[in-house]
Amino acid sequence: GGDTLKHFVLRSNALKLFRNFARTARRLPSKQEYSEVMVLVRQEFSRHHNEKNLDTIEDALMYGTIQLKTLKDSVHNMVGGQGK
């Protein structure tokens, strides 16, 4: 309880980011790579799970968004640019 609308919005953004990581990681060439990436993603998300400080949450989401772009670029290069 006691969460603000801003917390709710950031939680929603975090879920979207997590789903994007999972969707992108599924396009990696091997199940092993997918598993490794998702272990790291889950660790990072669970590390911030109980965070209440809005600035810390926003920083983590920004960092995650940059990491997602890096992953997308890697996947794109590995699979030869198929798909989105």
Backbone as a printed PyTorch tensor [residue, N CA C, xyz], in Angstrom:
tensor([[[  0.8200,  -1.2040,   0.0000],
         [  0.0000,   0.0000,   0.0000],
         [  0.8500,   1.2480,   0.0000]],

        [[  0.2040,   2.3870,  -0.1010],
         [  0.8790,   3.6540,  -0.0350],
         [  1.6140,   4.0430,  -1.3100]],

        [[  1.4960,   3.2210,  -2.3470],
         [  2.1570,   3.5680,  -3.5970],
         [  1.3820,   4.6520,  -4.3310]],

        [[  2.1140,   5.5100,  -4.9890],
         [  1.5000,   6.5950,  -5.7280],
         [  1.1720,   6.1340,  -7.1440]],

        [[  0.4710,   6.9930,  -7.8670],
         [  0.1840,   6.7350,  -9.2730],
         [  1.4900,   6.5560, -10.0440]],

        [[  2.4820,   7.3580,  -9.6870],
         [  3.7930,   7.2810, -10.3450],
         [  4.4050,   5.8850, -10.1540]],

        [[  4.3050,   5.3220,  -8.9460],
         [  4.7980,   3.9650,  -8.7070],
         [  4.0710,   2.9680,  -9.6120]],

        [[  2.7520,   3.1470,  -9.7130],
         [  1.9370,   2.2570, -10.5360],
         [  2.3840,   2.3140, -12.0010]],

        [[  2.5920,   3.5270, -12.4990],
         [  3.0200,   3.7160, -13.8880],
         [  4.4000,   3.0880, -14.1150]],

        [[  5.3190,   3.3140, -13.1720],
         [  6.6690,   2.7530, -13.3100],
         [  6.6460,   1.2230, -13.2390]],

        [[  5.7800,   0.6810, -12.3950],
         [  5.6560,  -0.7840, -12.3130],
         [  5.1610,  -1.3310, -13.6510]],

        [[  4.2020,  -0.6360, -14.2330],
         [  3.6740,  -1.0220, -15.5420],
         [  4.7830,  -0.9500, -16.6110]],

        [[  5.5920,   0.1050, -16.5520],
         [  6.7170,   0.2350, -17.4910],
         [  7.7300,  -0.8870, -17.2930]],

        [[  7.9650,  -1.2610, -16.0410],
         [  8.9090,  -2.3380, -15.7310],
         [  8.4190,  -3.6620, -16.3040]],

        [[  7.1190,  -3.9260, -16.1770],
         [  6.5610,  -5.1650, -16.7380],
         [  6.6990,  -5.1960, -18.2550]],

        [[  6.4360,  -4.0640, -18.8810],
         [  6.5850,  -3.9760, -20.3490],
         [  8.0330,  -4.2380, -20.7440]],

        [[  8.9430,  -3.6370, -19.9920],
         [ 10.3720,  -3.8100, -20.2750],
         [ 10.7650,  -5.2800, -20.1230]],

        [[ 10.2860,  -5.9190, -19.0500],
         [ 10.5880,  -7.3350, -18.8200],
         [ 10.0780,  -8.1860, -19.9800]],

        [[  8.8360,  -7.9260, -20.3960],
         [  8.2550,  -8.6920, -21.5240],
         [  9.0450,  -8.4710, -22.8030]],

        [[  9.5080,  -7.2440, -23.0220],
         [ 10.3320,  -6.9580, -24.2040],
         [ 11.6490,  -7.7220, -24.1660]],

        [[ 12.2590,  -7.8070, -22.9890],
         [ 13.4870,  -8.5970, -22.8350],
         [ 13.2180, -10.0550, -23.1960]],

        [[ 12.1280, -10.6080, -22.6610],
         [ 11.7950, -12.0190, -22.9070],
         [ 11.5370, -12.2500, -24.3980]],

        [[ 10.7740, -11.3540, -25.0110],
         [ 10.4350, -11.4800, -26.4380],
         [ 11.7090, -11.3990, -27.2940]],

        [[ 12.5850, -10.4770, -26.9500],
         [ 13.8260, -10.3040, -27.7110],
         [ 14.7600, -11.5010, -27.4940]],

        [[ 14.8900, -11.9320, -26.2510],
         [ 15.7820, -13.0510, -25.9230],
         [ 15.3390, -14.3360, -26.6150]],

        [[ 14.0270, -14.5050, -26.8090],
         [ 13.5190, -15.7040, -27.5020],
         [ 14.0420, -15.8100, -28.9320]],

        [[ 14.4740, -14.6980, -29.4840],
         [ 14.9880, -14.7020, -30.8620],
         [ 16.4770, -15.0540, -30.9320]],

        [[ 17.1150, -15.2270, -29.7670],
         [ 18.5230, -15.6400, -29.7710],
         [ 18.6450, -17.0250, -30.3990]],

        [[ 19.7880, -17.3050, -31.0460],
         [ 19.9460, -18.5640, -31.7830],
         [ 19.8000, -19.8390, -30.9500]],

        [[ 20.1560, -19.8040, -29.6580],
         [ 20.0880, -21.0480, -28.8750],
         [ 19.3060, -20.8690, -27.5820]],

        [[ 18.7340, -21.9750, -27.1200],
         [ 18.0130, -21.9740, -25.8400],
         [ 18.9550, -21.6080, -24.6980]],

        [[ 20.2070, -22.0490, -24.8180],
         [ 21.2370, -21.7530, -23.8040],
         [ 21.4120, -20.2340, -23.6510]],

        [[ 21.5490, -19.5410, -24.7850],
         [ 21.7050, -18.0680, -24.7480],
         [ 20.4620, -17.4110, -24.1480]],

        [[ 19.3000, -17.9090, -24.5580],
         [ 18.0460, -17.3790, -24.0160],
         [ 18.0340, -17.5170, -22.4980]],

        [[ 18.3700, -18.7190, -22.0120],
         [ 18.3710, -18.9790, -20.5650],
         [ 19.3360, -18.0680, -19.8340]],

        [[ 20.5350, -17.9220, -20.3860],
         [ 21.5520, -17.0750, -19.7420],
         [ 21.0890, -15.6280, -19.6450]],

        [[ 20.5380, -15.1220, -20.7290],
         [ 20.0590, -13.7300, -20.7360],
         [ 18.9270, -13.5630, -19.7210]],

        [[ 17.9900, -14.5060, -19.7070],
         [ 16.8390, -14.3650, -18.8180],
         [ 17.2220, -14.4910, -17.3430]],

        [[ 18.2540, -15.2850, -17.0330],
         [ 18.7520, -15.3540, -15.6500],
         [ 19.2350, -13.9660, -15.2220]],

        [[ 20.0110, -13.3240, -16.0790],
         [ 20.5280, -11.9800, -15.7710],
         [ 19.3980, -10.9620, -15.6460]],

        [[ 18.4460, -11.0270, -16.5710],
         [ 17.3160, -10.0930, -16.5490],
         [ 16.5210, -10.2690, -15.2540]],

        [[ 16.2120, -11.5160, -14.9070],
         [ 15.4480, -11.7770, -13.6680],
         [ 16.1990, -11.2850, -12.4400]],

        [[ 17.5140, -11.5160, -12.4080],
         [ 18.3210, -11.0480, -11.2710],
         [ 18.2160,  -9.5370, -11.1370]],

        [[ 18.3620,  -8.8540, -12.2510],
         [ 18.3380,  -7.3890, -12.2430],
         [ 16.9700,  -6.8770, -11.7880]],

        [[ 15.9050,  -7.4770, -12.3040],
         [ 14.5600,  -7.0420, -11.9240],
         [ 14.2740,  -7.3490, -10.4580]],

        [[ 14.7070,  -8.5210,  -9.9810],
         [ 14.3990,  -8.8610,  -8.5850],
         [ 15.2180,  -8.0050,  -7.6190]],

        [[ 16.3880,  -7.5580,  -8.0700],
         [ 17.2140,  -6.6810,  -7.2460],
         [ 16.4850,  -5.3700,  -6.9190]],

        [[ 15.6420,  -4.9220,  -7.8340],
         [ 14.9340,  -3.6460,  -7.6690],
         [ 13.4710,  -3.8360,  -7.2820]],

        [[ 13.0740,  -5.0950,  -7.0530],
         [ 11.6550,  -5.4170,  -6.8520],
         [ 10.9800,  -4.5930,  -5.7540]],

        [[ 11.6570,  -4.4020,  -4.6380],
         [ 11.0300,  -3.6980,  -3.5120],
         [ 11.4520,  -2.2350,  -3.3900]],

        [[ 12.0820,  -1.7310,  -4.4250],
         [ 12.5540,  -0.3360,  -4.4240],
         [ 11.3640,   0.6170,  -4.3820]],

        [[ 11.4320,   1.6190,  -3.5120],
         [ 10.3570,   2.6160,  -3.4100],
         [ 10.7900,   3.9920,  -3.9420]],

        [[ 12.1110,   4.2210,  -3.9830],
         [ 12.6150,   5.5230,  -4.4220],
         [ 12.3900,   5.6900,  -5.9290]],

        [[ 11.5990,   6.7020,  -6.2790],
         [ 11.2200,   6.9030,  -7.6860],
         [ 12.4310,   7.1540,  -8.5840]],

        [[ 13.3930,   7.9360,  -8.0850],
         [ 14.5880,   8.2190,  -8.9020],
         [ 15.3640,   6.9420,  -9.1860]],

        [[ 15.5040,   6.0970,  -8.1750],
         [ 16.2250,   4.8360,  -8.3420],
         [ 15.5010,   3.9430,  -9.3460]],

        [[ 14.1780,   3.8880,  -9.2420],
         [ 13.3750,   3.0790, -10.1650],
         [ 13.5230,   3.6130, -11.5870]],

        [[ 13.4160,   4.9200, -11.7480],
         [ 13.5380,   5.5170, -13.0820],
         [ 14.9240,   5.2720, -13.6730]],

        [[ 15.9540,   5.3830, -12.8480],
         [ 17.3210,   5.1030, -13.3190],
         [ 17.4510,   3.6510, -13.7700]],

        [[ 16.8930,   2.7400, -12.9900],
         [ 16.9570,   1.3150, -13.3320],
         [ 16.2250,   1.0430, -14.6390]],

        [[ 15.0740,   1.6810, -14.8290],
         [ 14.3180,   1.4920, -16.0740],
         [ 15.0700,   2.0650, -17.2670]],

        [[ 15.7100,   3.2020, -17.0710],
         [ 16.4940,   3.8150, -18.1500],
         [ 17.6560,   2.8920, -18.5330]],

        [[ 18.3480,   2.3890, -17.5130],
         [ 19.4600,   1.4700, -17.7440],
         [ 18.9510,   0.2150, -18.4660]],

        [[ 17.8210,  -0.3070, -18.0090],
         [ 17.2300,  -1.4930, -18.6360],
         [ 16.8720,  -1.2590, -20.0950]],

        [[ 16.3600,  -0.0760, -20.3920],
         [ 15.9890,   0.2630, -21.7670],
         [ 17.2230,   0.2850, -22.6690]],

        [[ 18.3240,   0.8170, -22.1430],
         [ 19.5850,   0.8330, -22.9040],
         [ 20.0810,  -0.5930, -23.1150]],

        [[ 20.0100,  -1.4220, -22.0640],
         [ 20.4310,  -2.8200, -22.1780],
         [ 19.5680,  -3.5770, -23.1890]],

        [[ 18.2690,  -3.2850, -23.1980],
         [ 17.3600,  -3.9260, -24.1580],
         [ 17.7590,  -3.5700, -25.5790]],

        [[ 18.0780,  -2.3070, -25.8170],
         [ 18.4940,  -1.8910, -27.1590],
         [ 19.7670,  -2.6440, -27.5710]],

        [[ 20.7040,  -2.7770, -26.6370],
         [ 21.9400,  -3.5220, -26.9070],
         [ 21.6210,  -4.9700, -27.2710]],

        [[ 20.7200,  -5.5870, -26.5100],
         [ 20.3170,  -6.9660, -26.7880],
         [ 19.6450,  -7.0610, -28.1610]],

        [[ 18.7490,  -6.1210, -28.4560],
         [ 18.0590,  -6.1250, -29.7590],
         [ 19.0640,  -6.0110, -30.9020]],

        [[ 20.0470,  -5.1260, -30.7480],
         [ 21.0750,  -4.9600, -31.7780],
         [ 21.8680,  -6.2560, -31.9590]],

        [[ 22.2200,  -6.9130, -30.8420],
         [ 22.9610,  -8.1780, -30.9050],
         [ 22.1560,  -9.2460, -31.6220]],

        [[ 20.8890,  -9.3710, -31.2410],
         [ 20.0110, -10.3740, -31.8560],
         [ 19.9010, -10.0870, -33.3480]],

        [[ 19.6800,  -8.8250, -33.6820],
         [ 19.5440,  -8.4160, -35.0780],
         [ 20.7750,  -8.8350, -35.8800]],

        [[ 21.9630,  -8.6100, -35.3260],
         [ 23.2080,  -8.9740, -36.0120],
         [ 23.3900, -10.4840, -36.1010]],

        [[ 23.0050, -11.2060, -35.0360],
         [ 23.1510, -12.6760, -35.0090],
         [ 22.2360, -13.3700, -35.9830]],

        [[ 20.9970, -12.9130, -36.0600],
         [ 20.0210, -13.6180, -36.8930],
         [ 19.8610, -12.9600, -38.2640]],

        [[ 20.7540, -12.0630, -38.5680],
         [ 20.7470, -11.4560, -39.8980],
         [ 19.5780, -10.5290, -40.1800]],

        [[ 19.0490,  -9.9460, -39.1320],
         [ 18.0250,  -8.9150, -39.3390],
         [ 16.6540,  -9.4390, -39.7030]],

        [[ 16.3680, -10.7050, -39.4320],
         [ 15.0200, -11.2140, -39.6900],
         [ 14.0720, -10.6890, -38.6270]],

        [[ 12.8190, -10.5770, -38.9760],
         [ 11.8210, -10.1390, -37.9910],
         [ 11.9740,  -8.6670, -37.6640]],

        [[ 11.3530,  -8.2580, -36.5240],
         [ 11.3600,  -6.8310, -36.1490],
         [ 12.6880,  -6.4420, -35.5100]]])
